[in-house]
């Protein structure tokens, strides 16, 4: 019995010591791992953009006038030479009682001035006739040498002068008649009177085939010279404008391939960058941060039947393909960390974390290219924290 008791106590003591040793041993750190794979890799820049018609034409009033109501609606098709709006002359003023009285007084004054001119013309005609008779008499006397040369010249000059006065009086009658017509016009062509005559019209026509994009002035009314009336353009000729950060714009060149997503259709549209504008602008982000941005214009190269429902000002998401290649060794970017001046990862080997220096190439948001240091099929630890060190025991989370 004693031996049995001693053996039981010894076993219990050994078990207790082993339990203490096991409790004091460091436990493996749970980690997440990912495999090193080989496949295609694409580096992109993503920004929002919107479509716009390439060539837009804003039709403005060439002169000030009275525009008739525009019956066109946004989306209506127009052809080249189609009349968009008729522009009539400005309406005459409405005469208030004071203005009408002044106009009547001007008419009466013009009539009196014309009568004065007529009487002056009669008097000038009588003087001219008398001077002509005197000239003929002096001419006969001069031919018989009965008067001197000086007297004859004086009679001839008087006849010419009176004839000129008569012609001037006749012209004065014409002027008075025109002034009377002008005075009568103020009374006859009032906005309150309509004589049934059709006014002259200026027909403003469409310069190209296209669709109505916007109507600036629909109702009839007075418009000034240069005032926009209608905007038209070919909605089938679309381009996409995307404003990108200036730091990203320097990586985008003319001809860069671009993909358009989330535009409303199921398929991804393809395009090419046509121009990167050389001038940037300041834009305030949603967080209130001022950013320098650059406008990039791209053409849609996919078949038009795929995006025929797109219109002017529609939103799209653009992905500029900066770099792409096939059969690239790659790992998640979350496995990378800096070790001095180099990139490093923790490789999962025999349940331990082994630090390894690697050379990294291209990087897209979540994936990084591995140039050297890793082989396909190896496993790396993602999101390593401060508890993961070189050689430490780890286990899968």
ABEGO torsion letter per residue (X at the ends): XAAAAAAAAAAAAAAAAAAAAAAABBBBBBBBBBBBBBEBBBBBBBBBBBBBBABBBBBBBABBBBBBBBABBBGBBBBBGBBABBBBBBBBBBBBAAAAAAAAAAAAAAAAAAAAAAAAAAAAAAAAAAAAAAAAAAAAAAAAGABBAAAAAAAAAAAAAAAAAAAAAAAAAAAAAAAAAAAAAAAABBAABBAGBBBBBBBBBBABBEBBABBABABBEBBBBGBBABBBBBAABBBBBBBBBAAAAAABBBGBBBBBBGAGBABBBBBBBABBBABBBBBBBAAGBBBBBBBBBBBBABBAAAAAABBBGBBBBBBBBABBBBGBBBBBAAABBBBEABBBBBBBBGGBBBBBBBBBBBBBAABBBBABGBBBGBBBBBGBBAABBBGBBBBBX
